[in-house]
């Protein structure tokens, strides 16, 4: 077994899950932090227009990045299954097909965004004073899509083979380069949002390049030579079956929360929008440990199901569930004991607290259903039944969360609090649906490969 392959089908499940999840968590944390640092540096040295431009351009890029992340997640599952089933002859073909697919996607989106960037920014009601910077930010980041997609693919490949540490190292490298260049280009040369975009693209490009060089010099199984790239139709169909539902689900969830943002703006204005934004930022960090645990569990289950070890896969899911419940209890407690302190971290005024305190109280119950929906969906994803995860999340988002938020906020006149109440209720419904699918045993009978 090579340096990059780690057998997750043997040993203590608890220990493996925790140690495999920690690099996932650190990688996600660093990625979240360097987006935050971007905004902090822009706020201090670029001004409000720069922040607005980066925020608007960033929303477009998040959707495109999630498309790549979903397909990359499918790649992780494929490789985990191949490794677990000892079908190493299939691994190079899967790696090649994933890299070609994401490269073509990046090229297509680059062309489309270059052509459509202005109409898209108009559609998003970009403020006129921030428009030129937003256009510049989006254009520069568009040119770097290949690096974003490439790094996603490489990380997915290594995680599928049981290595979560190497991707973490290269996220750290990207973060350091990004911060240094932000300070040089934004603080030093006052290039605003365009400078921040240049720093991000250059950092991601370096991270991807260093990662390839590192893999080549450490005898990675795929040599990255042009002659080694082959598009295999069978692997592409498997990739779509595993990854496309994840992509649609991630984009759909983002879109549903974008709709909730318009409800909040209508129900309470700027103060309500700020309150919800703070809670969403807090939630973005609070959810990272559970996301890392479920991602690690997915890679482990993929390998075990490749070996047709249903019992160990089920045990892994239960360990994932217990760990996620533990994290949720901590977050839930913090939201109830220190709600004002969470808002004061962002230096808010009393008008924001009026909306914020009832909002965070209702939102905190999100962490009751969250461990269950994440853990049960992990099994579906890892066994190639991504359609279950897609159905669960789309029902939760579009049949429960959005209609219920509208009814509670406007028809029942509960305002912003009504929107917050709808969020955990929708998650609870999703958790029940995913539990029913899990108990039905579909994941046991429909092993991916």
Helices and strands as residue ranges (DSSP letters): H 13-45, H 48-84, G 88-90, H 91-123, H 128-143, H 145-160, H 165-182, I 183-188, H 192-217, G 226-228, H 233-239, I 240-244, H 245-286, H 288-306, H 310-337, H 339-344, H 350-363, H 366-382, H 386-394, I 395-401, H 402-406, I 407-411, H 415-440, H 442-445
